[in-house]
Amino acid sequence: MNSVYIIGIGLIGGSFALDIRKQYPNATIYGVDHNESHLDEALALNLIDEKAELSDLQNADLVILSIPVDAASEKLSTILDVVSDNTLVMDVGSTKLPVCKSVDNHPKRRNFLATHPIAGTEFSGPKAAIANLYQHKTLIICEVEKTAFKLQERALKLFSDLGMRIRYMNPEAHDKHIAYVSHLSHISSFMLGKTVIEKEKNERDIFDMAGSGFASTVRLAKSSPAMWTPIFKQNKENVIETLEEYIHNLTHFKAMMEQDDFEAIFDEMQNTNHIKDILNGIK
Ligand code: NAP
């Protein structure tokens, strides 16, 4: 792989750049981004070798599309128009159905691989890029059968070199399940942060009293609204379904409190402790 173009050189794109540079030292890594200062930072951090434009993509062996999901769905067609027959284009977006649908009938659909790395942090931009972010992490691939076989092989070699575990899913199932394990967690964290900030206007008090439980539960509330709003918009129906179930559980918990039913509260928490066994296998 000689020529790698990363569109959106932030946390996810920048972390791919770091690992690709390590595994493929002869590759030239180009950055494409609408934020000129992010491109300058990416050059200074040695994430990329050169700045580039979308019109340069015809020479690419690999294109990684790592921008917010609405922009990715909008830009993917144009990217496929430009690339050569031998270019692998992969996206990394947190929703999969809209991006897959956006190129369903594109003549170069076989150049595209829809992926979602289950890896990340609450930080964004090139400075947030981390080496080895993808090691031992799961990568979900959707509609693999729609990607040309030789490009699938190139992609699988890359993911294996980066130490990733592969899971195959259809885009509908991906978007439904990810709404529970990722999208709802972010809403829950944002709204917990909001509830506490509104009540405790004096931020010093929050800082003094907040233990590590609060800090770890609101960690995701530091995430970028520019990245998350399009995700909630694209996955609206699934996210609303998870919210209805979550709100039902919160209302039930409140009712148990009102009824002084602490035995039921104990049981509810004990049953949920089972999450320890489920998460034990996940790093
Ligand atoms: P990020 O750190 O904010 O990086 C995105 C970069 O793309 C930024 O430099 C941004 O510049 C730029 N950009 C935004 N819109 C653009 C456009 N239309 N054209 C060109 N450049 C554009 O975001 P990220 O966390 O890497 O997320 C990128 C993708 O990965 C998203 O699709 C997200 O769903 C997916 N993902 C994220 C995580 C996670 O934990 N963060 C995990 C898995 C997958 P500005 O900041 O100036 O807009």
Residues whose N, C-alpha, C, O or C-beta is under 5 A from the ligand:
A	BS01	NAP	G8 I9 G10 L11 I12 G13 V32 D33 H34 N35 H38 S66 I67 P68 V69 A71 V92 G93 S94 P117 A119 G120 T121 F123 S124 G125
